[in-house]
Amino acid sequence: MGRRKNLMESKGQEVLIRALKANGTDQRVLNAMKKVPRHLFLPEDMQSFAYADTPLPIGYDQTISAPHMVAIMCDLLKITEGMTILEIGSGSGYNAAVMAELAGENGKVYTVERIPELVDLARNNLERAGYSNVTVVHDDGSCGLPEHAPYDRIAVTSVAPEVPPPLREQLSKNGIMVIPVGTQYQTLVVVKKDSKGNITHKAMGEVIFVPLIGKYGF
């Protein structure tokens, strides 16, 4: 495990969790976010802002999502114990850690990152924070990760021009995917596959994410 939170960080996290609770975040998601030391997933010069509800730079023109956005996506995904989850866009590993908490010891998170330096960063951060049920893979996330499909849940942390067909295919029956979609304007979309394999899409509101780069991205 990495270093513990200092008093200021602990108070900052308490304020953050109260704000998320006031916004209606599910209690299981709040409990998971309480357990994840967000400061361990940030560069040293950003750690004093770890529990501010804002996106922060992690290098390579990428950001760690604002905590409220992590909470929103996890709420929409409805992750339960034992699920197998695919994340597209590892970043520094923070979002994967929160989902790993929700999936529990019997769950598994696979997270795909295209930038080699961030692959190493996410792996190191997750190891320091004590997460052994997360596997970080260097690949084109827009193609998914077919070798471990199907996935109960898929979380995409960068915006795509449309929902990539491979991700729809790799979503299990009764599965849920949350993905930002758009070009000029971005919309957070919940994709559901029913027990017969039928797909539905539901728009949840405007968001701002970095672009998904790859075969089925930009």
C-alpha positions in Angstrom: 0.0 0.0 0.0 1.1 3.6 -0.6 1.3 6.3 2.0 -1.8 7.0 4.1 -3.8 10.2 3.6 -2.7 13.1 5.7 -5.2 15.1 7.9 -5.9 17.6 5.2 -6.5 14.9 2.5 -8.8 13.0 4.9 -10.9 16.1 5.6 -11.0 16.9 1.8 -12.2 13.4 1.1 -14.9 13.7 3.8 -16.2 17.0 2.2 -16.1 15.4 -1.2 -18.1 12.3 -0.1 -20.7 14.5 1.6 -21.1 16.5 -1.6 -21.5 13.4 -3.7 -24.0 12.0 -1.3 -26.0 15.2 -1.5 -26.1 14.8 -5.3 -27.7 11.4 -4.8 -24.8 9.1 -5.4 -25.5 5.4 -4.5 -24.2 4.4 -1.1 -22.2 1.5 -2.5 -20.4 3.8 -4.9 -19.7 6.2 -2.0 -18.3 3.4 0.1 -16.0 2.3 -2.8 -14.8 5.9 -3.4 -14.1 6.3 0.4 -11.7 3.3 0.2 -9.7 4.4 -2.9 -6.8 6.8 -2.0 -7.2 9.2 -5.0 -4.0 11.0 -4.1 -2.0 7.8 -5.0 -3.3 8.1 -8.6 -2.0 11.7 -9.1 1.4 13.2 -9.8 3.1 14.5 -6.7 2.5 18.1 -7.6 -1.2 17.5 -8.0 -1.8 15.5 -4.8 -2.9 18.6 -2.8 -5.9 18.8 -5.1 -6.7 15.1 -4.9 -10.1 15.5 -3.3 -11.3 18.5 -5.2 -14.2 17.7 -7.5 -12.4 18.5 -10.7 -10.5 16.7 -13.5 -6.7 17.0 -13.1 -3.8 16.5 -15.5 -1.8 13.2 -15.3 0.5 13.9 -18.2 0.5 13.0 -21.9 -2.4 15.3 -22.5 -4.7 13.1 -20.4 -6.7 13.7 -17.2 -8.0 11.9 -14.2 -11.8 12.3 -14.3 -13.6 14.5 -11.7 -14.9 12.4 -8.8 -18.5 13.3 -9.6 -18.1 11.9 -13.1 -16.6 8.7 -11.7 -19.6 8.5 -9.3 -22.1 9.1 -12.1 -20.6 6.5 -14.4 -20.4 3.9 -11.6 -24.0 4.6 -10.6 -25.1 4.1 -14.2 -23.1 0.8 -14.5 -24.7 -0.7 -11.4 -21.6 -2.9 -10.7 -22.2 -5.8 -8.3 -19.9 -8.3 -6.6 -18.2 -10.8 -8.9 -18.7 -9.0 -12.2 -16.2 -8.9 -15.0 -15.6 -5.4 -16.2 -13.8 -3.8 -19.2 -12.5 -0.3 -19.0 -11.3 1.6 -22.0 -8.8 4.3 -21.0 -6.8 3.4 -17.9 -5.4 6.8 -17.3 -3.7 6.7 -13.9 -5.8 3.7 -12.8 -8.2 5.6 -10.4 -11.5 4.7 -12.1 -10.4 1.0 -12.4 -9.7 1.0 -8.6 -13.2 2.3 -7.8 -14.8 -0.3 -10.0 -12.5 -3.0 -8.5 -13.9 -2.1 -5.1 -17.5 -2.4 -6.4 -16.7 -5.8 -8.1 -15.1 -7.2 -5.0 -12.4 -9.9 -4.6 -14.3 -12.3 -6.8 -14.7 -9.6 -9.6 -12.2 -8.7 -12.3 -11.4 -5.5 -14.0 -9.5 -5.4 -17.3 -8.4 -1.9 -18.3 -7.0 -1.0 -21.7 -4.6 2.0 -22.3 -3.0 3.1 -25.6 -0.2 5.3 -24.1 2.7 3.1 -22.9 3.8 5.5 -20.2 0.3 5.5 -18.7 0.1 1.7 -18.8 3.2 1.6 -16.5 1.8 4.5 -14.4 -1.6 2.7 -13.9 0.0 -0.6 -13.1 2.3 1.0 -10.5 -0.4 3.1 -8.9 -2.8 0.1 -8.6 0.0 -2.1 -7.1 0.9 0.7 -4.6 -2.8 1.0 -3.7 -3.2 -2.7 -3.2 -5.4 -3.7 -6.1 -4.7 -7.2 -7.4 -8.0 -7.8 -9.3 -7.1 -5.2 -12.0 -5.2 -6.1 -15.2 -3.8 -3.2 -17.3 -3.3 -4.0 -21.0 -1.5 -1.9 -23.6 -3.6 -2.0 -26.7 -6.1 -0.1 -28.9 -9.1 0.2 -26.6 -11.5 1.1 -29.3 -11.3 -2.6 -30.4 -12.1 -3.8 -26.9 -10.4 -6.9 -25.4 -11.9 -9.9 -27.1 -9.8 -12.5 -25.3 -11.6 -12.0 -22.0 -15.1 -11.2 -23.4 -18.0 -11.1 -22.7 -18.0 -8.4 -20.1 -20.8 -7.7 -17.6 -20.0 -4.1 -17.7 -18.0 -1.8 -20.0 -16.8 1.7 -19.0 -15.3 4.0 -21.6 -13.5 7.1 -20.3 -12.9 8.9 -23.6 -15.3 10.1 -26.2 -16.0 8.1 -29.3 -17.6 9.4 -32.6 -20.1 6.5 -32.2 -20.3 3.3 -30.0 -17.5 1.1 -31.3 -19.1 -2.2 -32.8 -16.5 -4.4 -31.1 -17.6 -3.1 -27.7 -21.2 -3.8 -28.4 -20.2 -7.3 -29.4 -18.1 -7.9 -26.3 -20.9 -6.8 -23.9 -22.6 -9.7 -22.3 -26.3 -10.4 -22.4 -28.0 -8.2 -19.7 -24.8 -6.2 -19.8 -24.4 -2.4 -19.4 -21.9 -0.1 -21.1 -21.4 3.6 -20.3 -19.7 5.7 -23.0 -19.4 9.3 -24.0 -20.3 9.8 -27.7 -20.2 12.7 -30.0 -18.1 15.0 -32.2 -19.0 18.7 -31.8 -21.1 17.9 -28.7 -20.5 15.0 -26.3 -23.3 13.0 -24.7 -22.9 10.3 -22.0 -24.8 7.2 -23.3 -25.9 4.1 -21.5 -25.9 1.1 -23.7 -27.9 -2.0 -22.6 -28.0 -5.5 -24.1 -31.0 -7.6 -23.1 -31.2 -11.3 -22.6 -31.9 -11.8 -26.3 -29.0 -9.6 -27.4 -31.1 -6.6 -28.4 -29.3 -3.2 -27.9 -30.8 0.0 -26.5 -29.2 3.4 -26.1 -30.1 6.1 -23.6 -28.6 9.6 -23.6 -27.9 10.9 -20.1 -26.6 14.5 -20.7 -23.7 16.5 -22.0 -20.1 15.8 -20.8 -16.6 16.6 -21.8 -13.9 13.9 -22.2 -10.6 13.5 -24.1 -11.0 11.7 -27.5 -10.8 8.0 -27.9 -8.0 7.3 -30.3 -7.9 4.1 -32.3 -9.4 2.1 -35.1 -13.0 2.8 -34.0 -12.3 6.2 -32.4 -10.9 9.5 -33.8 
